[in-house]
Amino acid sequence: MKANKNILIVEDDIHLGFLLMDFLESENYTVRLCRNGESGFESFKKQSFDICILDVMLPEMDGFTLARRIKKID
């Protein structure tokens, strides 16, 4: 059994986001799903994640900008 890892998914397509979240949770990962770049960044600042899965085209902040801002923190 793998250790419980925290994953941040930032995806504005709600169907794809829930599909990814359901699959990862079925594999015993803890998942936080955010619908836009700004809420993804706020979640990242409040919690520790082992991996982030980011969409590129997001409302409020694109995935490249979000990745750069995350990288500055961790």
N, CA, C and O atoms as a CHARMM CRD file, in Angstrom:
* protein
*
  296
    1    1 MET  N      0.84300  -1.18300   0.00000 PROA 1      0.00000
    2    1 MET  CA     0.00000   0.00000   0.00000 PROA 1      0.00000
    3    1 MET  C      0.88600   1.24500   0.00000 PROA 1      0.00000
    4    1 MET  O      1.80500   1.35700   0.81200 PROA 1      0.00000
    5    2 LYS  N      0.61100   2.16900  -0.90400 PROA 2      0.00000
    6    2 LYS  CA     1.41600   3.37900  -0.99200 PROA 2      0.00000
    7    2 LYS  C      1.00300   4.37800   0.08900 PROA 2      0.00000
    8    2 LYS  O     -0.12600   4.36300   0.58000 PROA 2      0.00000
    9    3 ALA  N      1.94400   5.23700   0.44000 PROA 3      0.00000
   10    3 ALA  CA     1.65300   6.27700   1.43400 PROA 3      0.00000
   11    3 ALA  C      0.62100   7.24500   0.85800 PROA 3      0.00000
   12    3 ALA  O      0.57800   7.47600  -0.35000 PROA 3      0.00000
   13    4 ASN  N     -0.19700   7.79800   1.72500 PROA 4      0.00000
   14    4 ASN  CA    -1.22700   8.73100   1.30300 PROA 4      0.00000
   15    4 ASN  C     -0.57500  10.05200   0.87700 PROA 4      0.00000
   16    4 ASN  O     -0.02600  10.76700   1.71500 PROA 4      0.00000
   17    5 LYS  N     -0.63200  10.37600  -0.39900 PROA 5      0.00000
   18    5 LYS  CA    -0.03500  11.59200  -0.95800 PROA 5      0.00000
   19    5 LYS  C     -1.12100  12.60600  -1.25400 PROA 5      0.00000
   20    5 LYS  O     -2.24800  12.24500  -1.59300 PROA 5      0.00000
   21    6 ASN  N     -0.77700  13.86800  -1.12500 PROA 6      0.00000
   22    6 ASN  CA    -1.70000  14.95900  -1.42200 PROA 6      0.00000
   23    6 ASN  C     -1.45300  15.48600  -2.82600 PROA 6      0.00000
   24    6 ASN  O     -0.31600  15.78100  -3.19600 PROA 6      0.00000
   25    7 ILE  N     -2.51200  15.60200  -3.60000 PROA 7      0.00000
   26    7 ILE  CA    -2.42400  16.06900  -4.98400 PROA 7      0.00000
   27    7 ILE  C     -3.35200  17.25200  -5.16700 PROA 7      0.00000
   28    7 ILE  O     -4.51100  17.22500  -4.75300 PROA 7      0.00000
   29    8 LEU  N     -2.82200  18.29600  -5.79700 PROA 8      0.00000
   30    8 LEU  CA    -3.61600  19.45500  -6.18000 PROA 8      0.00000
   31    8 LEU  C     -3.90100  19.36500  -7.67200 PROA 8      0.00000
   32    8 LEU  O     -2.97800  19.28100  -8.48200 PROA 8      0.00000
   33    9 ILE  N     -5.18100  19.38300  -8.03300 PROA 9      0.00000
   34    9 ILE  CA    -5.59200  19.42000  -9.43800 PROA 9      0.00000
   35    9 ILE  C     -6.25400  20.77300  -9.66900 PROA 9      0.00000
   36    9 ILE  O     -7.17800  21.15300  -8.95100 PROA 9      0.00000
   37   10 VAL  N     -5.77300  21.49500 -10.67600 PROA 10     0.00000
   38   10 VAL  CA    -6.40100  22.75500 -11.06400 PROA 10     0.00000
   39   10 VAL  C     -6.88300  22.56800 -12.49800 PROA 10     0.00000
   40   10 VAL  O     -6.09000  22.55400 -13.43900 PROA 10     0.00000
   41   11 GLU  N     -8.18900  22.42500 -12.64600 PROA 11     0.00000
   42   11 GLU  CA    -8.81800  22.09300 -13.93300 PROA 11     0.00000
   43   11 GLU  C    -10.18000  22.76800 -13.99400 PROA 11     0.00000
   44   11 GLU  O    -11.00900  22.58700 -13.10200 PROA 11     0.00000
   45   12 ASP  N    -10.41300  23.55000 -15.05200 PROA 12     0.00000
   46   12 ASP  CA   -11.69500  24.25100 -15.16300 PROA 12     0.00000
   47   12 ASP  C    -12.78000  23.41300 -15.82700 PROA 12     0.00000
   48   12 ASP  O    -13.95800  23.75500 -15.72800 PROA 12     0.00000
   49   13 ASP  N    -12.41700  22.33300 -16.49500 PROA 13     0.00000
   50   13 ASP  CA   -13.41500  21.41700 -17.05300 PROA 13     0.00000
   51   13 ASP  C    -13.88000  20.51200 -15.91600 PROA 13     0.00000
   52   13 ASP  O    -13.16500  19.59300 -15.51500 PROA 13     0.00000
   53   14 ILE  N    -15.06300  20.77100 -15.40800 PROA 14     0.00000
   54   14 ILE  CA   -15.54600  20.09100 -14.20900 PROA 14     0.00000
   55   14 ILE  C    -15.62900  18.57400 -14.39500 PROA 14     0.00000
   56   14 ILE  O    -15.37500  17.82600 -13.45100 PROA 14     0.00000
   57   15 HSD  N    -15.97800  18.11300 -15.58900 PROA 15     0.00000
   58   15 HSD  CA   -16.09300  16.67400 -15.83400 PROA 15     0.00000
   59   15 HSD  C    -14.72500  16.00200 -15.77900 PROA 15     0.00000
   60   15 HSD  O    -14.56500  14.95700 -15.14800 PROA 15     0.00000
   61   16 LEU  N    -13.74100  16.60500 -16.44000 PROA 16     0.00000
   62   16 LEU  CA   -12.38600  16.05800 -16.41600 PROA 16     0.00000
   63   16 LEU  C    -11.81200  16.13300 -15.01000 PROA 16     0.00000
   64   16 LEU  O    -11.15300  15.19900 -14.55400 PROA 16     0.00000
   65   17 GLY  N    -12.06000  17.24000 -14.32300 PROA 17     0.00000
   66   17 GLY  CA   -11.56800  17.38600 -12.95500 PROA 17     0.00000
   67   17 GLY  C    -12.09700  16.30900 -12.03300 PROA 17     0.00000
   68   17 GLY  O    -11.33700  15.70400 -11.27700 PROA 17     0.00000
   69   18 PHE  N    -13.41900  16.06200 -12.09100 PROA 18     0.00000
   70   18 PHE  CA   -14.00500  15.02000 -11.24400 PROA 18     0.00000
   71   18 PHE  C    -13.54800  13.62800 -11.65600 PROA 18     0.00000
   72   18 PHE  O    -13.38200  12.75700 -10.80200 PROA 18     0.00000
   73   19 LEU  N    -13.34200  13.40400 -12.94400 PROA 19     0.00000
   74   19 LEU  CA   -12.83500  12.11000 -13.40600 PROA 19     0.00000
   75   19 LEU  C    -11.44800  11.83800 -12.82700 PROA 19     0.00000
   76   19 LEU  O    -11.18800  10.75500 -12.30100 PROA 19     0.00000
   77   20 LEU  N    -10.55900  12.83100 -12.92600 PROA 20     0.00000
   78   20 LEU  CA    -9.21100  12.69400 -12.36000 PROA 20     0.00000
   79   20 LEU  C     -9.26800  12.49800 -10.85000 PROA 20     0.00000
   80   20 LEU  O     -8.58300  11.63600 -10.30100 PROA 20     0.00000
   81   21 MET  N    -10.08500  13.29900 -10.18600 PROA 21     0.00000
   82   21 MET  CA   -10.19800  13.21700  -8.73800 PROA 21     0.00000
   83   21 MET  C    -10.72500  11.84800  -8.29700 PROA 21     0.00000
   84   21 MET  O    -10.17300  11.23800  -7.38100 PROA 21     0.00000
   85   22 ASP  N    -11.77400  11.37200  -8.93600 PROA 22     0.00000
   86   22 ASP  CA   -12.33700  10.06300  -8.57800 PROA 22     0.00000
   87   22 ASP  C    -11.31600   8.94000  -8.76100 PROA 22     0.00000
   88   22 ASP  O    -11.18200   8.06400  -7.90800 PROA 22     0.00000
   89   23 PHE  N    -10.59700   8.97900  -9.88600 PROA 23     0.00000
   90   23 PHE  CA    -9.59800   7.93800 -10.13200 PROA 23     0.00000
   91   23 PHE  C     -8.49500   7.98000  -9.08100 PROA 23     0.00000
   92   23 PHE  O     -8.14000   6.94900  -8.50900 PROA 23     0.00000
   93   24 LEU  N     -7.95200   9.16900  -8.82600 PROA 24     0.00000
   94   24 LEU  CA    -6.85700   9.28000  -7.86700 PROA 24     0.00000
   95   24 LEU  C     -7.29200   8.91700  -6.44700 PROA 24     0.00000
   96   24 LEU  O     -6.53500   8.29000  -5.70600 PROA 24     0.00000
   97   25 GLU  N     -8.50200   9.30900  -6.07000 PROA 25     0.00000
   98   25 GLU  CA    -9.00200   8.92900  -4.75100 PROA 25     0.00000
   99   25 GLU  C     -9.20900   7.42400  -4.64500 PROA 25     0.00000
  100   25 GLU  O     -9.01700   6.85000  -3.57300 PROA 25     0.00000
  101   26 SER  N     -9.60000   6.77400  -5.74400 PROA 26     0.00000
  102   26 SER  CA    -9.74700   5.31800  -5.72500 PROA 26     0.00000
  103   26 SER  C     -8.39900   4.62000  -5.55400 PROA 26     0.00000
  104   26 SER  O     -8.33900   3.45300  -5.16800 PROA 26     0.00000
  105   27 GLU  N     -7.32000   5.34400  -5.84600 PROA 27     0.00000
  106   27 GLU  CA    -5.95600   4.82200  -5.66100 PROA 27     0.00000
  107   27 GLU  C     -5.35400   5.29100  -4.33800 PROA 27     0.00000
  108   27 GLU  O     -4.14300   5.20600  -4.13500 PROA 27     0.00000
  109   28 ASN  N     -6.20800   5.78700  -3.43900 PROA 28     0.00000
  110   28 ASN  CA    -5.83900   6.20000  -2.08300 PROA 28     0.00000
  111   28 ASN  C     -5.01200   7.48000  -1.99900 PROA 28     0.00000
  112   28 ASN  O     -4.24200   7.65600  -1.05400 PROA 28     0.00000
  113   29 TYR  N     -5.16100   8.37000  -2.97100 PROA 29     0.00000
  114   29 TYR  CA    -4.55800   9.69700  -2.88700 PROA 29     0.00000
  115   29 TYR  C     -5.58000  10.66600  -2.29500 PROA 29     0.00000
  116   29 TYR  O     -6.78800  10.48500  -2.44700 PROA 29     0.00000
  117   30 THR  N     -5.07900  11.68300  -1.62700 PROA 30     0.00000
  118   30 THR  CA    -5.92900  12.76500  -1.15100 PROA 30     0.00000
  119   30 THR  C     -5.86500  13.86700  -2.19800 PROA 30     0.00000
  120   30 THR  O     -4.77800  14.32000  -2.55500 PROA 30     0.00000
  121   31 VAL  N     -7.01800  14.30000  -2.69100 PROA 31     0.00000
  122   31 VAL  CA    -7.05800  15.22200  -3.82600 PROA 31     0.00000
  123   31 VAL  C     -7.83200  16.47900  -3.47300 PROA 31     0.00000
  124   31 VAL  O     -8.89400  16.42000  -2.85400 PROA 31     0.00000
  125   32 ARG  N     -7.28400  17.61400  -3.87500 PROA 32     0.00000
  126   32 ARG  CA    -7.97800  18.90800  -3.79500 PROA 32     0.00000
  127   32 ARG  C     -8.16700  19.38600  -5.22200 PROA 32     0.00000
  128   32 ARG  O     -7.19300  19.53200  -5.96100 PROA 32     0.00000
  129   33 LEU  N     -9.40700  19.63200  -5.61700 PROA 33     0.00000
  130   33 LEU  CA    -9.73200  20.08400  -6.97000 PROA 33     0.00000
  131   33 LEU  C    -10.12200  21.55200  -6.92500 PROA 33     0.00000
  132   33 LEU  O    -11.00100  21.94400  -6.15700 PROA 33     0.00000
  133   34 CYS  N     -9.47100  22.36100  -7.74600 PROA 34     0.00000
  134   34 CYS  CA    -9.78200  23.78500  -7.87100 PROA 34     0.00000
  135   34 CYS  C    -10.16500  24.06500  -9.31600 PROA 34     0.00000
  136   34 CYS  O     -9.66800  23.41600 -10.23600 PROA 34     0.00000
  137   35 ARG  N    -11.05400  25.04200  -9.51000 PROA 35     0.00000
  138   35 ARG  CA   -11.60400  25.32500 -10.83700 PROA 35     0.00000
  139   35 ARG  C    -10.93400  26.47900 -11.56100 PROA 35     0.00000
  140   35 ARG  O    -11.19700  26.68500 -12.74600 PROA 35     0.00000
  141   36 ASN  N    -10.06100  27.25100 -10.87700 PROA 36     0.00000
  142   36 ASN  CA    -9.35900  28.34200 -11.55400 PROA 36     0.00000
  143   36 ASN  C     -7.98100  28.53700 -10.92600 PROA 36     0.00000
  144   36 ASN  O     -7.70200  28.02100  -9.84300 PROA 36     0.00000
  145   37 GLY  N     -7.13700  29.27800 -11.60900 PROA 37     0.00000
  146   37 GLY  CA    -5.76100  29.45100 -11.16300 PROA 37     0.00000
  147   37 GLY  C     -5.63300  30.14900  -9.82500 PROA 37     0.00000
  148   37 GLY  O     -4.78900  29.78000  -9.00800 PROA 37     0.00000
  149   38 GLU  N     -6.45600  31.14400  -9.59600 PROA 38     0.00000
  150   38 GLU  CA    -6.36200  31.89100  -8.33600 PROA 38     0.00000
  151   38 GLU  C     -6.72500  31.01300  -7.13400 PROA 38     0.00000
  152   38 GLU  O     -6.02900  31.04100  -6.11900 PROA 38     0.00000
  153   39 SER  N     -7.80900  30.23600  -7.23900 PROA 39     0.00000
  154   39 SER  CA    -8.17400  29.36000  -6.11600 PROA 39     0.00000
  155   39 SER  C     -7.14400  28.23800  -5.95000 PROA 39     0.00000
  156   39 SER  O     -6.91100  27.77600  -4.83300 PROA 39     0.00000
  157   40 GLY  N     -6.53300  27.80000  -7.04200 PROA 40     0.00000
  158   40 GLY  CA    -5.46500  26.81100  -6.95400 PROA 40     0.00000
  159   40 GLY  C     -4.27000  27.35500  -6.19300 PROA 40     0.00000
  160   40 GLY  O     -3.67600  26.65100  -5.37600 PROA 40     0.00000
  161   41 PHE  N     -3.91700  28.60700  -6.45800 PROA 41     0.00000
  162   41 PHE  CA    -2.79700  29.23000  -5.75800 PROA 41     0.00000
  163   41 PHE  C     -3.10800  29.41800  -4.27700 PROA 41     0.00000
  164   41 PHE  O     -2.24900  29.18600  -3.42500 PROA 41     0.00000
  165   42 GLU  N     -4.32000  29.83100  -3.97400 PROA 42     0.00000
  166   42 GLU  CA    -4.72100  29.99700  -2.57400 PROA 42     0.00000
  167   42 GLU  C     -4.67200  28.66100  -1.83100 PROA 42     0.00000
  168   42 GLU  O     -4.23400  28.60600  -0.68200 PROA 42     0.00000
  169   43 SER  N     -5.11800  27.59000  -2.48000 PROA 43     0.00000
  170   43 SER  CA    -5.06000  26.26000  -1.86300 PROA 43     0.00000
  171   43 SER  C     -3.61800  25.83200  -1.62300 PROA 43     0.00000
  172   43 SER  O     -3.29600  25.25400  -0.58500 PROA 43     0.00000
  173   44 PHE  N     -2.74900  26.12300  -2.59700 PROA 44     0.00000
  174   44 PHE  CA    -1.33800  25.75200  -2.46300 PROA 44     0.00000
  175   44 PHE  C     -0.68500  26.46600  -1.28500 PROA 44     0.00000
  176   44 PHE  O      0.13800  25.88100  -0.58100 PROA 44     0.00000
  177   45 LYS  N     -1.04600  27.71700  -1.07000 PROA 45     0.00000
  178   45 LYS  CA    -0.46500  28.47700   0.04700 PROA 45     0.00000
  179   45 LYS  C     -0.93000  27.94700   1.40600 PROA 45     0.00000
  180   45 LYS  O     -0.21600  28.09300   2.39800 PROA 45     0.00000
  181   46 LYS  N     -2.10600  27.34000   1.46300 PROA 46     0.00000
  182   46 LYS  CA    -2.68000  26.88200   2.73200 PROA 46     0.00000
  183   46 LYS  C     -2.33000  25.45100   3.09000 PROA 46     0.00000
  184   46 LYS  O     -2.44100  25.06300   4.25300 PROA 46     0.00000
  185   47 GLN  N     -1.90600  24.65400   2.11200 PROA 47     0.00000
  186   47 GLN  CA    -1.71100  23.22100   2.33200 PROA 47     0.00000
  187   47 GLN  C     -0.47400  22.74600   1.59300 PROA 47     0.00000
  188   47 GLN  O     -0.05700  23.35800   0.61000 PROA 47     0.00000
  189   48 SER  N      0.10300  21.67100   2.05800 PROA 48     0.00000
  190   48 SER  CA     1.26100  21.06900   1.40700 PROA 48     0.00000
  191   48 SER  C      0.79000  19.98500   0.43000 PROA 48     0.00000
  192   48 SER  O     -0.02200  19.13000   0.78200 PROA 48     0.00000
  193   49 PHE  N      1.30800  20.03300  -0.79500 PROA 49     0.00000
  194   49 PHE  CA     0.96600  19.04300  -1.81400 PROA 49     0.00000
  195   49 PHE  C      2.22800  18.34400  -2.29900 PROA 49     0.00000
  196   49 PHE  O      3.29600  18.95000  -2.37800 PROA 49     0.00000
  197   50 ASP  N      2.09400  17.07000  -2.61900 PROA 50     0.00000
  198   50 ASP  CA     3.21000  16.29400  -3.14900 PROA 50     0.00000
  199   50 ASP  C      3.36500  16.49700  -4.65000 PROA 50     0.00000
  200   50 ASP  O      4.46900  16.40600  -5.18700 PROA 50     0.00000
  201   51 ILE  N      2.25400  16.77100  -5.32200 PROA 51     0.00000
  202   51 ILE  CA     2.28500  17.01300  -6.76800 PROA 51     0.00000
  203   51 ILE  C      1.11900  17.91600  -7.13900 PROA 51     0.00000
  204   51 ILE  O      0.06700  17.89000  -6.50000 PROA 51     0.00000
  205   52 CYS  N      1.32200  18.71000  -8.17700 PROA 52     0.00000
  206   52 CYS  CA     0.27200  19.58900  -8.69900 PROA 52     0.00000
  207   52 CYS  C      0.04100  19.24400 -10.16400 PROA 52     0.00000
  208   52 CYS  O      0.98700  19.15500 -10.94700 PROA 52     0.00000
  209   53 ILE  N     -1.20400  19.05400 -10.52100 PROA 53     0.00000
  210   53 ILE  CA    -1.59400  18.80400 -11.91200 PROA 53     0.00000
  211   53 ILE  C     -2.36600  20.03100 -12.36300 PROA 53     0.00000
  212   53 ILE  O     -3.46300  20.30100 -11.87400 PROA 53     0.00000
  213   54 LEU  N     -1.78300  20.77200 -13.30100 PROA 54     0.00000
  214   54 LEU  CA    -2.33400  22.06500 -13.70100 PROA 54     0.00000
  215   54 LEU  C     -2.75900  22.06100 -15.16300 PROA 54     0.00000
  216   54 LEU  O     -2.01600  21.62100 -16.04000 PROA 54     0.00000
  217   55 ASP  N     -3.95800  22.55400 -15.40700 PROA 55     0.00000
  218   55 ASP  CA    -4.40100  22.83800 -16.76900 PROA 55     0.00000
  219   55 ASP  C     -3.63900  24.07800 -17.22900 PROA 55     0.00000
  220   55 ASP  O     -3.20700  24.87500 -16.39700 PROA 55     0.00000
  221   56 VAL  N     -3.47100  24.25000 -18.52100 PROA 56     0.00000
  222   56 VAL  CA    -2.75500  25.41400 -19.04400 PROA 56     0.00000
  223   56 VAL  C     -3.69400  26.60900 -19.18600 PROA 56     0.00000
  224   56 VAL  O     -3.37600  27.71000 -18.73600 PROA 56     0.00000
  225   57 MET  N     -4.83500  26.39300 -19.80200 PROA 57     0.00000
  226   57 MET  CA    -5.78500  27.49300 -20.02300 PROA 57     0.00000
  227   57 MET  C     -6.82500  27.48100 -18.91000 PROA 57     0.00000
  228   57 MET  O     -7.75800  26.67700 -18.91700 PROA 57     0.00000
  229   58 LEU  N     -6.64600  28.38700 -17.95600 PROA 58     0.00000
  230   58 LEU  CA    -7.52200  28.47800 -16.78800 PROA 58     0.00000
  231   58 LEU  C     -8.07600  29.88700 -16.66000 PROA 58     0.00000
  232   58 LEU  O     -7.43500  30.84500 -17.09400 PROA 58     0.00000
  233   59 PRO  N     -9.24600  30.02500 -16.07500 PROA 59     0.00000
  234   59 PRO  CA    -9.73900  31.36800 -15.77500 PROA 59     0.00000
  235   59 PRO  C     -8.94500  31.98500 -14.61200 PROA 59     0.00000
  236   59 PRO  O     -8.41500  31.27300 -13.75900 PROA 59     0.00000
  237   60 GLU  N     -8.87800  33.29600 -14.59800 PROA 60     0.00000
  238   60 GLU  CA    -8.26600  34.11400 -13.54200 PROA 60     0.00000
  239   60 GLU  C     -6.74600  34.08200 -13.52400 PROA 60     0.00000
  240   60 GLU  O     -6.13000  35.11000 -13.24300 PROA 60     0.00000
  241   61 MET  N     -6.11300  32.94900 -13.81000 PROA 61     0.00000
  242   61 MET  CA    -4.65600  32.85500 -13.88800 PROA 61     0.00000
  243   61 MET  C     -4.32500  31.60000 -14.67900 PROA 61     0.00000
  244   61 MET  O     -4.77500  30.51000 -14.32700 PROA 61     0.00000
  245   62 ASP  N     -3.53300  31.74300 -15.75500 PROA 62     0.00000
  246   62 ASP  CA    -3.22700  30.56500 -16.57100 PROA 62     0.00000
  247   62 ASP  C     -2.27900  29.61700 -15.83200 PROA 62     0.00000
  248   62 ASP  O     -1.64000  29.99800 -14.85100 PROA 62     0.00000
  249   63 GLY  N     -2.20200  28.39500 -16.31300 PROA 63     0.00000
  250   63 GLY  CA    -1.40800  27.36000 -15.66000 PROA 63     0.00000
  251   63 GLY  C      0.07800  27.65100 -15.61500 PROA 63     0.00000
  252   63 GLY  O      0.74900  27.25300 -14.66300 PROA 63     0.00000
  253   64 PHE  N      0.62100  28.34400 -16.63300 PROA 64     0.00000
  254   64 PHE  CA     2.04500  28.68200 -16.63400 PROA 64     0.00000
  255   64 PHE  C      2.36100  29.69600 -15.53800 PROA 64     0.00000
  256   64 PHE  O      3.35700  29.56100 -14.82700 PROA 64     0.00000
  257   65 THR  N      1.51500  30.70500 -15.40600 PROA 65     0.00000
  258   65 THR  CA     1.69800  31.70600 -14.34800 PROA 65     0.00000
  259   65 THR  C      1.54800  31.05300 -12.98500 PROA 65     0.00000
  260   65 THR  O      2.33000  31.32500 -12.07400 PROA 65     0.00000
  261   66 LEU  N      0.55400  30.19700 -12.84100 PROA 66     0.00000
  262   66 LEU  CA     0.34800  29.49000 -11.58500 PROA 66     0.00000
  263   66 LEU  C      1.57800  28.65300 -11.23200 PROA 66     0.00000
  264   66 LEU  O      2.02200  28.66300 -10.08400 PROA 66     0.00000
  265   67 ALA  N      2.12300  27.93900 -12.19600 PROA 67     0.00000
  266   67 ALA  CA     3.31000  27.11500 -11.95200 PROA 67     0.00000
  267   67 ALA  C      4.49200  27.97200 -11.49900 PROA 67     0.00000
  268   67 ALA  O      5.22600  27.58300 -10.59000 PROA 67     0.00000
  269   68 ARG  N      4.68200  29.13500 -12.12900 PROA 68     0.00000
  270   68 ARG  CA     5.77100  30.02800 -11.71900 PROA 68     0.00000
  271   68 ARG  C      5.57300  30.53500 -10.29200 PROA 68     0.00000
  272   68 ARG  O      6.53000  30.61300  -9.52200 PROA 68     0.00000
  273   69 ARG  N      4.34900  30.87500  -9.94200 PROA 69     0.00000
  274   69 ARG  CA     4.06600  31.36700  -8.58700 PROA 69     0.00000
  275   69 ARG  C      4.24200  30.26300  -7.55200 PROA 69     0.00000
  276   69 ARG  O      4.74000  30.51600  -6.45500 PROA 69     0.00000
  277   70 ILE  N      3.84000  29.05200  -7.88800 PROA 70     0.00000
  278   70 ILE  CA     4.05000  27.90600  -6.99600 PROA 70     0.00000
  279   70 ILE  C      5.53400  27.63900  -6.80300 PROA 70     0.00000
  280   70 ILE  O      5.98800  27.37500  -5.69000 PROA 70     0.00000
  281   71 LYS  N      6.28300  27.70900  -7.89400 PROA 71     0.00000
  282   71 LYS  CA     7.71500  27.43700  -7.84200 PROA 71     0.00000
  283   71 LYS  C      8.45200  28.43700  -6.94200 PROA 71     0.00000
  284   71 LYS  O      9.43000  28.08000  -6.28600 PROA 71     0.00000
  285   72 LYS  N      7.98600  29.67600  -6.91500 PROA 72     0.00000
  286   72 LYS  CA     8.60800  30.68200  -6.04100 PROA 72     0.00000
  287   72 LYS  C      8.43800  30.33000  -4.56400 PROA 72     0.00000
  288   72 LYS  O      9.29500  30.65700  -3.74300 PROA 72     0.00000
  289   73 ILE  N      7.33700  29.66600  -4.22900 PROA 73     0.00000
  290   73 ILE  CA     7.07000  29.27600  -2.84600 PROA 73     0.00000
  291   73 ILE  C      7.79700  27.97500  -2.49000 PROA 73     0.00000
  292   73 ILE  O      8.38900  27.85100  -1.41700 PROA 73     0.00000
  293   74 ASP  N      7.74000  27.01700  -3.40500 PROA 74     0.00000
  294   74 ASP  CA     8.30800  25.67600  -3.13500 PROA 74     0.00000
  295   74 ASP  C      8.86700  25.10100  -4.39200 PROA 74     0.00000
  296   74 ASP  O      9.38900  23.98600  -4.38300 PROA 74     0.00000
